[in-house]
Amino acid sequence: MKVLAFDLGASSGRAILGIYENGKLEMEEIHRFSNDPVMVNGTLYWDILRLFFEIKTGLSKCVTAGHKDIESIAIDTWGVDFGLLDKDGRLLENPVHYRDSRVDDMMDKVFSVVPRDEIYNSTGIQFVKLNTIFQLYSLVENRKELLDKAETLLFTPDLLAYFLTGEKSIEYTIASTSQLLDANKRDWDYALLEKLGLNKDIFPAIRMPGSVTGKLLPEIVEELGFDKPIDVIACASHDTASAVVAAPIEKGEKSCYI
């Protein structure tokens, strides 16, 4: 069995081919690339289309190396950042980098609307100003017209999977980085969204890790030279979650992750 994993970090990304045979997993780096944010008119953006180009390059190199028989693809990335799609499924603007200044002072503004303890008791997430909750509230405060045009929010790995498959969904571990997920219900905290003035309808259904997001679009299959559509899997798409999953811990063994 052959699979291709894309691991995107804040400064670089890589495509790793995994070959599982006779009870042994062998891995080979197929492609590596830099991830360079771009400052435009005072806003720091991710170059999401360049990242999609690099993913297609990794897939193309896989075909060229004689591995067009891969069975599935998965993508993990850093957390919190997102893209917004309009009613026609078009990206409204490049995703903004979590280090952008738009989140400055947003924590106090959010806490003036929803108490800090209430947010923590629901989400269980550490308060960091770059979290999605504060990024989105900056749009409520300063760019409401952009939110009004949005029909779907997708986090970075989900957005890249959407470009590959045309399917819109959000994987659970990446959703947890938003500080908008009810940790007990494992679903969006709709009451919190309402209190913050966020439209609950832009948040798609949540998929659990290991589920199939969709298959490569026919035009991508043809462009890259595959013989058939390939499954795109929703792995633990927050890179930290994937790292924990990969830890060599035996079933039943006591462990602690800090």
Order of alpha helices (4+ residues) and beta strands (2+ residues): beta-beta-beta-beta-beta-alpha-beta-beta-alpha-alpha-alpha-alpha-beta-alpha-beta-alpha-beta-beta-alpha-beta-beta-alpha-beta-alpha
